[in-house]
């Protein structure tokens, strides 16, 4: 049996035993026309009072693209055809706490639009740029950029995805945490951790909104944010948009989430002795913080004490400076204690990784060095070892070719 797995921008070919289980997503069919896109968007414009004096369009960064070079011109054509002045249109890149893209990455992400319009690179540490819209029940301060809040029309445009502790990414996350202040983001993310029991919150699972404290906090934040038009993209395994869903409220976001879930939730309840998984290639494995989603998803298919091997290039390294230091703590409890005193970005990710490495054996084919892998509790492997295991492994074995998108 021939298997092709993505690693960065490469496609690697392996041979596997015939009894190897292949766990795949259901590819959404392409169903986009320019006429449908423009008429759906125009219908939402016509349903409210139009004010084009200051249009703010919120986009994802390079880690969560939505075929922007192709579809941003359609959006702009409809706006400007309806009387919007290009000088009154501002694009906001919703980095959250992610690092800023360089010029080349931005051109690749957004095409010619990046040079023709004003783009604002969000900085979550620029304190004077935020307005406080209130505080949630779980004490998250809702600090969002003042300039986008001052827009006469806000449009969020991005792809829906499963998120390993917020339930779903995209949609309501573009404004918060996408354009939010760093410590406010950290507080919301810290709801993944139960500091009293020193456990990860069981409700924080991919594809789960109800009973998920992080998602419920984001819902409350969403209700404090201004009205906006949302364009939700449904991607296939090659990161190409196959469907668009348009909306103006949280119910529309939930409907888009359910459409996404119908394609990317596995029908298999089986767990295996060994799983070999690819993140799905670049940009899903651009750094470890992004690749961790694949580790998290695929680990759910591994039996206790089993083995998970993940192909994740991580050409940009870890992706943050606040992740690895937590692994220098002497124990799980000390990691919790450190985060209870000062929660920092990706603290929940560090604990989630440690929980998985305590339950199963994790190995990675990656550009990260062996010392970094060891510190995270993962061994480092290579293409030769993976090739050999696919032929010689005696227990139950599954292969996942797009672990960033498949959940159990």
C-alpha positions in Angstrom: 0.0 0.0 0.0 1.5 3.4 -1.0 1.0 6.3 1.3 1.8 10.0 0.6 2.4 12.3 3.6 3.1 16.0 3.6 6.1 17.4 5.5 6.5 21.2 5.2 6.3 21.8 1.4 7.4 18.3 0.5 5.3 15.2 -0.2 6.9 12.0 1.1 6.0 8.6 -0.3 5.9 5.5 2.0 5.0 1.8 1.6 2.8 0.3 4.3 1.2 -3.1 5.2 -2.1 -3.8 3.6 -3.9 -4.0 7.0 -2.9 -0.4 7.9 -5.9 1.7 8.7 -6.1 5.0 6.8 -8.0 7.7 8.8 -9.1 10.4 6.5 -11.3 13.5 6.4 -14.3 13.8 4.1 -13.3 16.3 1.5 -15.9 19.1 1.1 -17.0 19.5 -2.5 -16.1 22.8 -4.2 -19.2 25.0 -4.4 -18.2 28.6 -5.0 -19.1 31.0 -7.7 -18.4 34.7 -8.0 -22.2 35.3 -8.4 -23.0 33.5 -5.2 -20.2 35.1 -3.2 -21.2 38.6 -4.3 -25.0 38.2 -4.0 -24.6 36.6 -0.5 -22.4 39.4 0.7 -24.6 42.1 -0.9 -27.7 40.6 0.8 -26.1 41.2 4.2 -25.1 44.8 3.2 -28.6 45.5 2.1 -30.1 44.2 5.3 -28.6 47.0 7.4 -28.0 50.7 7.2 -24.9 51.3 5.0 -22.1 53.6 6.2 -18.9 53.2 4.2 -17.0 56.1 5.8 -14.6 53.8 7.7 -14.6 50.1 6.7 -12.5 47.6 8.8 -11.9 44.2 7.3 -10.3 41.6 9.7 -8.2 38.8 8.2 -6.3 35.9 9.6 -2.5 35.7 9.5 -0.3 33.3 7.5 -1.1 30.3 9.9 -4.9 30.3 9.0 -5.2 31.5 5.4 -8.5 31.6 3.4 -7.5 31.9 -0.3 -7.3 35.7 0.2 -5.5 36.5 -3.1 -8.4 35.1 -5.0 -11.4 36.2 -3.0 -10.5 39.6 -1.5 -10.8 41.2 -5.0 -14.4 39.9 -5.2 -15.2 41.4 -1.8 -13.6 44.8 -2.7 -15.3 44.8 -6.1 -18.7 44.5 -4.4 -17.9 47.2 -1.8 -16.5 49.7 -4.2 -19.2 48.9 -6.8 -21.7 49.9 -4.1 -20.0 53.2 -3.5 -17.2 52.5 -1.0 -14.1 54.6 -1.4 -10.8 52.5 -1.4 -9.2 55.2 0.8 -11.8 54.4 3.5 -11.0 50.7 3.7 -8.5 49.3 6.2 -7.4 45.7 6.6 -6.4 44.4 10.1 -4.3 41.3 10.4 -5.6 39.3 13.4 -2.3 38.0 14.9 -3.5 37.6 18.4 -0.2 36.9 20.1 1.4 35.4 17.0 4.6 37.1 15.6 4.3 39.7 12.9 4.7 38.5 9.2 7.3 40.0 7.0 6.6 41.7 3.7 7.1 38.6 1.6 4.8 36.5 3.8 2.1 39.2 3.7 2.2 39.5 -0.1 2.0 35.7 -0.4 -0.9 35.7 2.1 -3.0 38.5 0.6 -1.8 39.0 -3.0 -1.9 42.4 -4.7 -4.5 43.7 -2.2 -1.6 44.0 0.3 0.0 46.7 -1.8 -3.2 48.5 -2.9 -4.8 49.0 0.5 -3.9 50.0 4.0 -3.0 47.1 6.2 -2.6 47.3 10.0 -0.3 44.7 11.7 -1.9 44.1 15.1 0.4 44.4 18.1 -1.1 42.9 21.2 1.3 44.8 23.5 0.5 48.3 22.3 -1.6 49.2 25.4 -2.8 52.7 24.3 -4.4 51.2 21.2 -7.1 49.3 23.1 -10.6 50.0 24.4 -12.1 48.2 27.4 -15.6 46.9 26.5 -16.2 45.3 29.9 -15.3 42.1 31.8 -16.8 38.7 31.4 -18.3 36.4 34.1 -15.0 34.5 34.1 -13.1 37.9 34.6 -11.6 38.2 31.1 -11.1 41.9 30.3 -12.4 42.6 26.8 -9.7 44.8 25.4 -9.9 45.3 21.7 -8.3 47.7 19.2 -10.0 51.1 19.3 -9.5 51.8 15.6 -11.3 48.7 14.5 -14.1 49.4 17.0 -14.5 52.9 15.5 -15.2 51.4 12.0 -18.6 52.2 10.5 -18.6 48.7 9.0 -16.7 45.7 10.3 -16.2 42.6 8.2 -14.4 39.5 9.5 -13.2 37.1 6.8 -11.5 33.8 7.7 -11.6 30.0 7.7 -13.4 27.9 10.3 -11.3 25.2 12.0 -11.4 22.9 14.9 -9.4 24.4 17.9 -8.0 21.9 20.4 -9.3 23.8 23.5 -11.5 26.6 22.2 -13.7 24.2 20.3 -13.5 26.1 17.0 -11.2 28.7 15.4 -12.1 31.5 13.1 -15.3 33.4 13.1 -15.8 35.1 16.5 -12.1 34.6 17.3 -11.0 37.1 14.6 -11.8 40.1 16.7 -11.0 38.5 20.1 -8.4 37.2 20.5 -7.3 38.2 17.0 -7.2 42.0 17.7 -7.1 41.8 21.5 -4.6 42.8 24.2 -2.1 40.2 25.2 -3.0 39.7 28.9 -6.7 39.6 28.1 -5.9 36.8 25.5 -3.9 35.0 28.1 -6.7 35.2 30.7 -9.2 33.7 28.2 -6.7 30.9 27.3 -6.0 30.2 30.9 -9.6 29.0 31.3 -8.3 25.7 29.7 -6.6 25.1 33.1 -8.4 24.2 36.4 -6.0 25.7 38.9 -7.8 24.2 41.9 -7.7 20.6 40.7 -4.5 21.1 38.7 -6.1 19.4 35.7 -7.0 20.4 32.2 -10.7 21.3 31.8 -12.4 18.3 30.4 -14.9 20.5 28.5 -12.1 22.1 26.4 -12.1 19.8 23.4 -12.0 20.3 19.6 -15.5 20.7 18.2 -17.1 21.4 21.5 -18.7 24.8 22.4 -21.3 24.0 25.1 -19.8 23.2 28.4 -16.4 24.5 27.2 -15.3 27.4 29.6 -13.0 28.9 26.9 -15.7 28.8 24.3 -18.4 30.1 26.6 -16.1 33.0 27.6 -15.6 33.8 23.9 -19.4 33.7 23.4 -19.8 36.2 26.2 -17.1 38.4 24.7 -18.8 38.1 21.3 -21.9 39.6 22.8 -19.9 42.7 23.9 -18.5 43.3 20.4 -20.1 45.5 17.7 -22.2 44.0 14.9 -20.3 42.9 11.9 -20.6 40.9 8.7 -18.7 37.5 8.9 -17.5 35.5 5.9 -16.7 31.9 7.0 -14.5 29.7 4.7 -14.7 25.9 4.8 -11.3 24.5 3.7 -10.3 21.1 2.2 -7.2 19.2 3.0 -5.1 21.2 0.6 -6.1 24.5 2.4 -8.3 25.6 -0.5 -11.7 27.1 0.3 -14.5 24.9 -1.0 -17.5 26.7 0.5 -18.4 30.1 2.0 -21.0 30.8 4.6 -22.1 34.3 5.3 -23.6 35.7 8.5 -24.2 38.5 11.0 -24.6 36.8 14.3 -23.3 34.0 16.6 -25.9 31.5 15.4 -24.5 31.9 11.9 -21.0 31.2 13.3 -22.3 28.0 15.0 -23.9 26.8 11.8 -20.6 27.2 10.0 -18.9 25.3 12.8 -21.4 22.4 12.3 -20.7 22.3 8.6 -17.0 22.2 9.2 -17.5 19.4 11.8 -19.5 17.3 9.4 -16.4 16.9 7.2 -13.6 16.7 9.7 -14.8 14.5 12.6 -13.7 10.8 12.2 -16.3 8.1 12.0 -13.8 5.7 13.7 -14.0 5.2 17.5 -11.0 2.8 17.4 -7.7 3.4 19.2 -4.5 1.9 17.9 -1.2 0.7 19.2 0.6 3.1 16.8 -0.5 6.1 14.8 1.7 7.8 12.2 0.3 11.2 11.4 1.2 14.2 9.2 0.2 17.7 10.2 -0.8 18.2 6.6 2.3 20.2 5.5 2.9 23.9 5.4 1.6 26.1 6.9 0.0 23.6 9.3 3.4 22.6 10.5 5.1 26.0 10.2 6.0 25.9 13.9 5.3 23.6 16.8 2.5 25.7 18.3 0.6 25.1 15.0 1.8 21.5 14.7 0.7 20.8 18.3 -2.9 20.8 17.0 -2.0 17.7 15.0 -0.3 16.1 17.9 -3.4 16.7 20.0 -5.9 15.4 17.4 -4.0 12.3 16.5 -3.1 11.4 20.1 -6.8 10.7 20.7 -6.6 7.7 18.3 -3.7 6.1 20.3 -4.2 3.6 23.1 -2.7 4.3 26.5 0.9 3.4 26.4 0.9 3.4 22.6 3.1 5.3 20.2 2.4 8.4 18.1 4.8 9.5 15.3 4.1 13.0 13.9 5.6 14.5 10.7 5.9 18.2 11.4 8.7 20.3 9.9 8.4 23.4 12.2 10.6 25.5 9.9 9.9 28.6 12.1 10.9 26.7 15.3 8.5 26.6 18.3 6.6 29.8 17.4 6.8 31.5 20.8 9.4 32.2 23.5 7.0 31.3 26.4 6.5 27.6 25.7 9.7 25.7 26.2 10.7 27.3 29.6 7.7 25.6 31.2 9.2 22.2 30.5 12.1 23.0 32.8 9.7 22.7 35.8 10.3 19.7 37.9 6.8 18.3 37.8 3.2 18.7 36.5 2.2 20.4 39.7 5.1 22.9 39.5 4.1 23.8 35.9 0.6 24.5 37.2 2.0 26.6 40.1 4.1 28.7 37.7 1.1 29.3 35.4 -1.2 30.1 38.4 1.2 32.9 39.4 1.7 34.2 35.9 -0.1 32.7 32.9 1.8 33.2 29.7 1.1 32.4 26.1 0.8 28.7 25.2 0.9 27.7 28.9 -2.1 25.5 28.3 -0.4 24.0 25.2 2.6 23.1 27.3 0.5 21.3 29.8 -1.5 19.6 27.1 1.7 18.3 25.5 3.0 17.1 28.9 -0.3 15.3 29.5 -0.1 13.5 26.2 3.6 12.5 26.6 2.7 11.1 30.1 0.0 8.9 28.5 1.7 7.8 25.2 5.1 7.7 23.5 5.5 10.6 21.1 8.1 10.8 18.4 8.5 13.6 15.8 10.1 13.9 12.4 11.0 17.6 12.5 13.6 20.2 11.9 13.6 20.9 15.6 16.7 19.7 17.3 16.9 16.6 19.5 17.4 18.6 22.7 14.2 20.6 22.1 12.2 17.4 21.3 13.6 15.7 24.4 12.6 18.7 26.6 9.0 18.5 25.3 8.9 14.8 26.1 9.1 13.7 22.4 11.7 11.6 20.7 13.1 12.6 17.3 12.8 10.2 14.4 13.5 10.2 10.7 12.1 9.1 7.4 14.1 5.8 7.4 12.7 4.8 10.8 9.1 5.7 9.8 9.5 3.7 6.6 10.7 0.7 8.6 7.8 0.9 11.1 5.2 1.0 8.4 6.4 -2.3 7.2 7.4 -4.1 10.4 5.0 -2.9 13.1 3.1 -5.9 14.6 0.3 -4.2 16.5 -2.7 -2.2 15.2 -1.5 0.7 13.1 -3.2 3.8 11.6 -2.0 6.5 9.3 -3.5 10.0 9.3 -2.5 12.2 6.4 -4.0 15.4 7.7 -4.0 15.3 11.5 -4.5 19.1 11.8 -8.0 18.7 10.4 -9.2 15.3 11.7 -10.7 15.0 15.2 -12.2 12.0 17.0 
